[in-house]
Structures are given as structure tokens and as C-alpha cells.
């Protein structure tokens, strides 16, 4: 039985790199994969980009109004798919997360989603929340904070300053936005300093 996997982690936990390695492993065995990326993630344009410098073209860019099940079904009619790989899955809608689940149910094709669990204010993304509810298997990808503790928070910087207010979606390395992986202790220290400075 095909399964839906959700592999989540903070920024810099190697999600895109791991996805590209999985794609390589399948292809080295002569199997076909389909790589999907939400169009809202404009970093890299139509490519998946890893901080290690590795990049790869996505097979399909998914708009919020697209039916992902139909995209996969059509692709599977043209070639036998061994797996569907999804980068930046937090940017899928909740409905699209359900459609990816149905790919495993009705098309019997495994789906592996990589993404963030929560945003810079520790609130879940709609796509990630639904994937956590539906996935057969949930795996955490780990990284560390600058202090050496396990990082589970994503902290947003704008023009080099930590910010804790704003739109949920702001793409890394665009418009002077940068994300830093932090442990809860460092995250809340920075957050308290941000609000103290506004009094």
C-alpha cells in the first residue's frame, strides 16, 4: 500500500537536499519520479534550491487553485511513477494536502512531502497542519541552533533585525527577508527583546 510521508524540519535541516537525494536514488534504479513545488515559493523560480548549492528543476509548479490529484493522475498516464516528491509543502493548501493523500489511496503512488511545520510566529501553515493530520508517516528532520541546542523554531529577520509580526508567507532571501533556525530558548529571548524594544 502506498503511503503519504511528511518530513518536516526547521530551516537548514536539509529538506530540499534530502528530496533531491531521494529523487536521485529512484532515478539511478531506472524509476520515474514527479517533483512538485508550490508556485508561491518563488525562490529559485522553477527550481528546487538547497543551501548546499544543489539545485534541480521542478517537474510542475503548483498554483493554489490546481487539483494536485489530477496533476499526478495525468502524469501517471504518460509514465509509470514510482513516487511523487513535494518540496516546500507548507505552501500547499489544506485541500491540496488532502489531494496528495488521495494519490496514495486511489492511485497507489507513494508521496513524500518536505516542509516546515510552523511559521515564524509558531503557527501552523494550512498545508503542514493537514499533512500532520493525514500522513501515514511523520518524520522530523533535525538541525541545530547557534547555541548548539536542537532548533525547532524559524525566526524571521528583515534587514538584519528579528521580527515577530507580519504576513505568514515571506520568501527567504527575497526583499531582505532571511530565516534563522533557533531553539525555543533563543527564539523567545529574541521575541521578548523585540516586544520590549517597542514599548
Secondary structure, 3 states (H helix, E strand, C coil): CCCEEEEECCCCCCHHHHHHHHHHHHHHCCCEEEEEEECCCCCCCCEEECCCCCEEECCEEECCCCCHHHHHHHHHHHCCEEEEEEECHHHCCHHHHHHHHHHHHHCCCEEEEEECCECCCCCECHHHHHHHHHCCEEEECCCECCCCCECCEEEEEECCEEECCCCCCCCCCCCCEEEEEECHHHHHHHHHHHHHCCC
